[in-house]
Amino acid sequence: MPPPGPPPATSPSTTGASHVLRPHHIVILWVLMSGLHPLDDAVMPEYFALALHRLMLDEIAEVKPPRSYWDILGEIKKASHSVPDSAAMEMVQSLSMLAQEFQTPDDLSSFMKTLPASYLEGDDDETPRSLFGYFCHRCHVSFLKLSIAGIARLHSDLLEWLKFKADPRFVTPPGYAPIRKDIITNDYQMFKTKYDKREYATAETYALFMKGVKTADNNIANEGLRRFFEQKFHEGSDSGLRQHAMLNLARMYYLRRETLACRKILEEAVTTARTAGDNETLQHCTSLLHRLPLLPTERGKKPIINEIQPQIHPLEILHDVQKLLIVEHQQPLTAAYEKILQAIGLYDHYIDVQGGLFMESEQYAQHAVQSVVWNFFGCTNLARIEEDIVISFSEYGGEDNTRLTVILNQAYNKARQGKYDAAVSGLLEPDVWRGLDIADYNIWAGEIWHILALRASRRGQLRQLRDYLIPRRPDIGYSAREYQWSKDHPIGSFLRDPLHEVLMIRRGDQAHTCVDQLLTALWHAEYQGRYAIYRTAIILLADVGLEFGMTKWSRRILDEVMPQIMSENDLEQKGFALFTLARCTIAAGDSSRESLTESIRYLEQAERCFATLDMFTAQMDVEFLLSVVHHNLDAPAQRDEIAQRHEDTRMKREEAHICVVEEWIEDTWTLVSDVGTAIASR
């Protein structure tokens, strides 16, 4: 899963071994001294003081770029409006005219001399400690180290910063330019410690690398990573971090699905980590290597399943579920659930015992994986519950890959139920795509493409599929058999490929020639627990049984699975099953009046299913048989009505076939392209 996004590259780090005073530090100090000191005197109202505490803690923590002067002033004004108090209003008034309090460098020096009154110095454990006190002490020491020229420069930057209103993401604010720590040219400080005399490692260049990863810019990413690991991390001559650099580079290639480059880098990283004795990085490299697909020369081999080890991350165990879900590996879905349970237990141990870093997306990853497995089981209601857990408790508008995966799965399930517009419009919501990087954007765009391709194939819009959608397909996995009849380009599944061939041959009324393939696929589906595919295979088997005259047997096996089909309510499978059940009912009853009457309700339900899905050809087949049934029941009025519906459906099919590209489809794909352009240009 993608790591948290980098801060803006124009905002330098204010933490580290050497502390540099910046203009926003002066404003924070002024707020602390004016609004929260001394703590014993409750001058400010409680609500206003609480708002100041929250604002100051957020700024002092320095976990994100500092606010501008106008943002800080706006937050404090907002808090003062809810509490009409004279002391709060006076503080806001003074803060709005802060430039008048620091007209000269002497005014700044006088203010900084008052800082020692805000904290207590002492080495004993009984001395009270405060985060605010530590901050004031640190800023005071940093100010004492400044030269006269440094104080004048800080004062000038402060006055300019108080007027600065441009976007700091694009323009470096005054006072935030990097300070060179060259011994000869550095006149900024009078007193220099060891850390003030040379440059030590900072995170800015790694943020540049992450920006390159998010925007798919190879040059920026490679240059940022090189510059980061070329920095001085300690006093030794060799940083000993080469394996970390190679792991980051391999991860970038992995996200871009450049598997050959990723494998080459990882093999070298494994050797480097083993030589350096870095077992933890060695485990990460090995686990990532196990994620890569098998080479063409390794075809037929089973994928490597990770064993639980001290240094392994829980998500690596969870990723093994993907390997177990591949049909060709012939593993039952119960094996996937065993891995999920192992991952859950290992995650609890990783957080509670090993003290691992807690990430919300990792906590809900197992729910997302469970939803996928339940879908393979054919239990979509349970899958929806797991998806709702992720949606309810994860943060929207971010770059959480777990949440994105669940949203994409929900959208595709909506599309399978005929709600194409709702599925696409849900994915186009800004909260879904605004935090994505290029790798996740490709997945997001690919899911929209799949929904549009599914709609076009169901409606019979082959020209729109071939001439517009396929040439614009994102870099995603695709097989021609997924959305159109094709003798070539197999999916690569010994469950879906045989069923596809049965359906193709069935169109020529020759389905009885592929019974062996159908029975083999049926056995594998039942053994592996893939009951969604199993139910489809049973319907086809009943259809083939009709060609052999096994009418009562076909009716019986369909009756056994109809409760599952009706409860799952997959409209396409349900419509196909009801249509086949109606034919079996008529054939098993020797076209008697009772069997014809019974088949009507099945055909009417099937017609509604196919009408909802816009499957015009299948709807016409149902309506044709329904009109024949009414004709044999001597109901000419109903027969003529259904015949007219059949003609209307035929006209809709012709209109859909003639249309090369619909306007809203073109507008949707233009918007998807614009989103990709905006993400790449960040």
Secondary structure as GFF3:
##gff-version 3
##sequence-region A 1 682
A	DSSP	alpha_helix	23	35	.	.	.	ID=ss1
A	DSSP	alpha_helix	46	61	.	.	.	ID=ss2
A	DSSP	alpha_helix	69	81	.	.	.	ID=ss3
A	DSSP	alpha_helix	86	96	.	.	.	ID=ss4
A	DSSP	alpha_helix	98	101	.	.	.	ID=ss5
A	DSSP	alpha_helix	105	113	.	.	.	ID=ss6
A	DSSP	three_ten_helix	115	118	.	.	.	ID=ss7
A	DSSP	alpha_helix	131	144	.	.	.	ID=ss8
A	DSSP	alpha_helix	148	163	.	.	.	ID=ss9
A	DSSP	three_ten_helix	194	196	.	.	.	ID=ss10
A	DSSP	alpha_helix	204	215	.	.	.	ID=ss11
A	DSSP	alpha_helix	218	229	.	.	.	ID=ss12
A	DSSP	alpha_helix	242	255	.	.	.	ID=ss13
A	DSSP	alpha_helix	259	276	.	.	.	ID=ss14
A	DSSP	alpha_helix	279	291	.	.	.	ID=ss15
A	DSSP	three_ten_helix	296	298	.	.	.	ID=ss16
A	DSSP	alpha_helix	314	324	.	.	.	ID=ss17
A	DSSP	three_ten_helix	327	329	.	.	.	ID=ss18
A	DSSP	alpha_helix	333	352	.	.	.	ID=ss19
A	DSSP	alpha_helix	360	363	.	.	.	ID=ss20
A	DSSP	alpha_helix	365	377	.	.	.	ID=ss21
A	DSSP	alpha_helix	380	393	.	.	.	ID=ss22
A	DSSP	alpha_helix	401	416	.	.	.	ID=ss23
A	DSSP	alpha_helix	420	427	.	.	.	ID=ss24
A	DSSP	alpha_helix	430	433	.	.	.	ID=ss25
A	DSSP	alpha_helix	438	459	.	.	.	ID=ss26
A	DSSP	alpha_helix	462	463	.	.	.	ID=ss27
A	DSSP	pi_helix	464	469	.	.	.	ID=ss28
A	DSSP	three_ten_helix	470	472	.	.	.	ID=ss29
A	DSSP	three_ten_helix	480	482	.	.	.	ID=ss30
A	DSSP	alpha_helix	496	507	.	.	.	ID=ss31
A	DSSP	three_ten_helix	511	514	.	.	.	ID=ss32
A	DSSP	alpha_helix	515	528	.	.	.	ID=ss33
A	DSSP	alpha_helix	531	547	.	.	.	ID=ss34
A	DSSP	alpha_helix	551	568	.	.	.	ID=ss35
A	DSSP	alpha_helix	571	588	.	.	.	ID=ss36
A	DSSP	alpha_helix	593	613	.	.	.	ID=ss37
A	DSSP	alpha_helix	616	632	.	.	.	ID=ss38
A	DSSP	alpha_helix	636	658	.	.	.	ID=ss39
A	DSSP	alpha_helix	663	680	.	.	.	ID=ss40
###
